[in-house]
Amino acid sequence: MGIKLTKIPKLSCEELSDRETLLLQLLREREECIQELTDEIARLKGEKGKPKIKPSRLEPEKKAQSQEEETKTAGSQEQQGKKKRPGSQKRQKNANLIIHETKIIQPPSEIPLGSEFKGYQDYTVQELIISAHNTRYRLAIWKTPRAEYLRGKLPKAVREQGHFGVMLKSYLLYQYHHCHVTQPKLLEQMQEWGIDISAGQLNRILVEDKELYHVEKRDILQVGLMVSSYINTDDTGARHQGVNSYCTHIGNEWFAWFETTPRKNRINFLELLRGERTNYVLSSEALTYMSEHKLPQSVWLPLSFSINRVFQNQEQWLAYLKELGIEKKSHVKTATEGALLGAILASGVSSDLGIVSDGAGQFRLLEHGLCWVHAERLINKLIPFTRAQRLAVETERGRNLGFLSGLKSLQKIDIQPAATRESQAGTEIRANLHD
């Protein structure tokens, strides 16, 4: 795993002497040099170095470089394709296509008597159907003998969506927010397709009344954590509103959730797991966490007298710590992490929740595990010097990749009965491990 170095603190010039300022400058230069060498080692091993986040979105040089790389990649793929039997790649792609319509075509000439049917030769055509689909709801009106009027009512879903359907709105939102199509272009496209919509109506669909989506996003995370036995998580640097930030992903095969924040420490990750709640809980799990993370007994003991106490927000929590005389930065940090974990578990999240990550410190919570890709990277980073060491590294890499191959085989046999799946999966995993 290597040695984790303490970050160089940021201090103002008023706090430093000339000699201290010079030393800090030298340390930062050494830090940059070490990072460059680390990135170079990673590149030589076929991995990526630390990404550089630039403030501008307009990067013509990078764009040209990426296009050049794409051209090279396409050329290499073309060369590889020449080695394969013509049509093999095509049939492999079409094998997983969903077929919406099948047409059987008989030979144009009359089939002689006694001919033997030998099956079909498939030819798949992919098509996209885009057309306007307008539905008229006619609300029947009846007049009763008492001169009362009875009127048909629109379905609830229709009343909520208004004059534009869900699929149309979804398409507009996708094109505008994801594909970055401008409003004038979208308006022109809708009119060409026969959709009667004005610029004002389009703007309201795109920018107004989006609180529902934020509520849905919050619900996705909460429900996902409640029903999942494990989650995958990772974060990456991202520009947000002109500031270097971090986008964190939490999810698995059932859901995906993202949030961008200005930092990426453990408190930040715990706050993300807590969701929209603002509480802090001094539960037994919270106190256990504090004890396991070396919170001094003199600090831990006063907190233990308030077990199961709930604090509604950060202001109340920090005021309570100050009341107890807990003001040292490291003690406040550990106690806050524990109280946040207590709040998460109190909301119904299982203490056995598996958290699979790249091994970053902020994710090492609950039942933490390292994903197989990053386990492979750790082995790949080793630099063997002797023949025995090189053999050991290659053997371990082979075992890891074999085990991963066995795990992937589970996805290919889902349609089989459970007993058969378990039996076959176990056999394949054992065989790969043996190899």
N, C-alpha and C positions, 0 to 999 in steps of 0.2 A: 504493500500500500504506500510505502514511502514515508518520509518525514513531513509533517504538517508544520509549516513555518508561520509564525505570528506576523500579521500584517503590520507594515510600518505605519505608526500613528500619524494623523494629520494635526499638526500643531501650528499655531500662529507664530509669526516672526517675533512678536513681543515676548513670547514665552521661552525663546531660545537664545543662547549666546552665539557668537560668530562660529565658534568651534563646533557646537552642536548642529548648527545649520549646515555646515560643511559635511559633517558626518552623515546627516540624514540625506543630503544630496548624493553622496557616494553610495549609500545603501540603496537608494532608489535606482541609481544607475546599475548597480549589481543585480537588483531585482529584475530590471528590464532585460539584462543580458542573460540571466538564468531562464527567463520565460522564452526568449528567442531560441536558446539552445534546446529547451524542452520541446518547443514546437517543431524544431528541426528534426529531433529524434523521432517525434510522432510522425512527421511526414515521411521520413526514411522507412518507417515501419508500415506505411500505407494508411495511417490514420490522419485525422485532422488536428491542427493546432488550435490554440485559443482564438475564437472568432473576434474580429475587430468590428465594433459597432460604429458606423459612421452616421453623423447627424442628417445628411442629405439623402433623399430617396433617389435622386438623379445621379446615377453612377454609370456614365456612358462607357468608361474603360472596362468596368466589370462586365457590363452587358455585352460588349464586343468580345471579351474574353470568353464569357459563358457560351456565346453563339459559336465561337471557334471550337470550344470543347465539344459542344453538341454536334458540330459538323464532323469532328474527328470520331466521336462516339458512333454516329450514324454510319460513317465509313467502315469502322471496325465491325459493326453489326452486319453491314452488307457483305463484308468479306466472310464473316462467320456463316452467314446465311447461304453463301455459295457452296459451302461444304456439306450442307444438309440436302436431303432429297427434296426436289421441287414439290411444294405444296404441303410438306410436313408441318412447317411452322403454322401455316394457315389453319389446318385442321385442328391443331392443338389449341389455337385461340378460340375457334368456334365451338369447341367441345363444351365450354361452360356457359354458352349463350342461352338465354331464355327464348324459346321459340313461341311466338304469339299466333302464328298462322302457318299452316302446312298445305302446300298445293302439290298434288301428284300429277305428273306429266307422263303420259303414255307415249310410246314411239309413234312418229307421224304415219308410218306405214302399217298396213294390216298385219297382225301377229299370226303366223302360220299355225295350223292345228298341230298339237303335240309339243309346242314350245314349253320350256321349263322356266318358271319365274326364278330369278337369281337375286332378288332384293333390289335396293335402291342405291343410286349414287347421289349423295346430298350436295346441294349447292345453296349456300346461305347468303341472303341479301339483307343487310342492315339498313333500316330506313327510320327516319324521324318524321312523325306526323304532327304538324303544328297548324292549327286552324282555330278560328273562333267557335265557341260553343255557347250559345245564348239560350237561356231557359226562361220561358214566360210562365209566371205563376198567376193563374186566373182565380181570384177569390170570389167564390159564388156568394151572391147576395139573395136572401129570401125574405119575403114579407109575410109575417104570420097573420092569421085572422084577426089578432088583436092589434094589428098595425105596428107590430114590432119588427125590427130588422135583424136578421141573423146573417153574419158575415164570416167567411172562411178566414182562418188565421195562418199566417206564414209559419213554417217550421222555425224553431228557435235558432238553429244554426244559420238559416238564411237571414233572419232579423239581425243577428249579431254581425254577420259579414257584410251586410249592405248590398249595394248593386254590383259589386265585383267579387267574384268567387275566390275561394281559398287558394286554389292552384295558380290563378292569375296573380294574386298578391304575392305568393311565395316566389314566383318567377321574377317579378319586378324587384323584390327585395334582394334576391340572389344576384341578379344582374347588376344592381346598383351598388350593393355593399361588398360583394365578393369579386365580381368581375370588373368593377369600376366603370360601368357604362354610365354616361352622363344622362341627366334628365331629358334634354332635348332629343338625344338619340333614342332613348326609350320611348318617348312620346311619338317620334316619327315611326318607330318600329310597330307600336301598337296600332297606329292609324293605318299602316300598310297591311296589317293582318285583319283589319275590319273591326277593331275594338274602339268603340265610341267613348273616349276618355279625354278630359281636358287637362291642361297643364296644372291647374290648381288641384284637381282630383288626384293626379299622379303624385304631386308633391305631398299631399296629405297622407297618401298610402305609404310613402317612403320615410317621412320624418315625424309624423304625428302619432300619438297614442301607442307608444311602444313599451309602456310599462308592463303590459302583459307578457312580453318576451323576457323582460328582466325577472319577473315572477317565475316564469317557466324555467329560466336558467337556475335560479335559486333552488327550485324544487328538484331539478335534475340531480344536483349535487347531494341534497339531503336524502332523497330516495335511493340514489346510487350507493351511498355509504351504508344505508340501512339494510339493503338486500344483498350486498356483495360480501363475499368471503375474503376478497383481496382487491387491491387497486394497483395500477401502474401510475407512477408519477415521475415527472421530470420538469426542469425549467430551462429556459434559454434567454439570452439577452435580447432585448427588443427596444426599439425607439417608440415612445408613447408620448404624444403631445410635446415633441421636441426635447424629451429628456430620456437618457439611458435608463431603461427599466428592465423588468424580468417577467416573462410570460410563463406561468406555471400550468401544467396539464395534470389533471386527475381523471382517471377513468379505467375502463377495462373493455371487454368485448361487448358490454351491454350499454355503456354510456361514455360520453366524453364531455369534459368541462374545462374551461380555460379562464384564467384571470391574470391581468397584468398589474404588477405592484412595483413600487420603487425599490424594494429590497428583496433578499432571498435568504434570510436566516430562518432558524427553527421557529421562532415566535411567529414570523410571517406565515410559515406553512401551517402551524397550528391554528392561526386565525382564519386561514382559508378553509381548513377542515371544519371549523366551528360554524362557518357559513354566516348568515345574517345576524346571528345572536351576538350579544355583547357581554354576556355574563362570564364570571370566573367562579369556579367551584372548588372548595377545599375538601375534596372527597378523600377516601382512603387511598385510592389510586393516585391522586395528586400528591399526597404525602409520601407514598412509596416512591414515586418518581423523584421527588426532591431528595429523599434519602439516598437513592441509588446514584444520583448525580452529585454526590458529595456536598450537599448543603450542610454546613456545620450544625452540630447538635444544638448549640446555643441559639441558632436561628430557627431550626426546624421545630424545636419543642414549643415555643409560643404559638406557632402556627397550628400545631396539633391540637391545642386546646379549643380551636374553633372548627373542628371537623364537621363536614357537611354544611358549612356556612356558604351561602351564595351571595356574590357581589354582582350587582346589576350592570355595572359598566366599569371602564378602566379608571375613571376618577375615583369611584368608591374603593376599588382594589388598591390603587397606589396610596390613597389616604390611609387605608388600614395598615399597609406595610410601614408607612412613615410613623404611624401611631405606635407600632411595635419596635421602632428604632431600626428597621431594616432598610438601609439606604445605600449600602455598598452595591455598586453596579452589578457585579457578578452574582450577588445574592438575590437581588431583585430579578435578574434575568432567569435564574433557575427556578425561583418561586413562581414567577409568572408563567413559565413553560408548564410547570406542574398544574397550576390552576386552570390554564387553558385546556390541558389534557383532561382534567376533571370535568370541565364543561362539555367537552366533546363526548366523553363516555356517558355523562348524565343525559345527553340528548338521545341516547339509544344506540350509538355506534358500539359495535362489539370490541371488547378488549383483545380479542383474537384476530382482529382485522389484519390481514397480510398487506404490507406495503412493499412493493417491488420497485427498486430504483437503481440508479447508477452508482449507489454507494455514497452520495453526497451526505455530509453530516446532518443537514437539516431534515432529511427524510428517515433517519434511523430511529423510528418510533414503533411501538407495539410489536407485531411480528414482522420484523424487517427482513427482506431478502434481496439478494443481488440478482439482477436480470442476467440471462445467459450471455448476452452480447458483451456486457461489461465484465463478466467473469472471464470471458475469452480475451478481452483487451488487457486485463491485468497480467495474464500469462504471456501475451504477446509483448508486453513491455519489458519482460525479463531479458537480460542480456547474458546469455551463457558464454563461458570462456573455454570450457573443455568439451570433449566429445561426449562424455557422460552427461554433462549438463544439457547439451543440445538435444540428446536423445530423450532425456527426462522431460524437457519442455515439449517436444513434438509428441511424446506419448500422452502427456496430460492434455494437450490440445485435441488430440484424436479422441480421447475418452469423452471430453466435454462436448465436442461436436457430434459424436455418436449418440450421446444421451439426448442432445437437442433434437437430433433427427428422429429419435424414438418418440419424443414428446410431440413433435409435429405430426407424426403418424396418427395421433389421436383425432386430429381434425378431419382426417380422410375417411374415417369409418363411423361417423356419427349416425349414418342411416341404418346401421346394423343393430340387432338386439343388444341390450346392455351387457349381458353375460358374454356374448361373442366379442364385443368391443373391448371389455376388460381383459379377456383372455388373449386376444391378438395384440393389444397394446403392450401387455406385460411381456409377451414373447418377443416382440420387436425391440423393446427397450433392453431386455436382457441380452438379446443377440448383439445389439450395438455395443453394449458395455463389454461383452466378451471379446468382440473384435478389437 
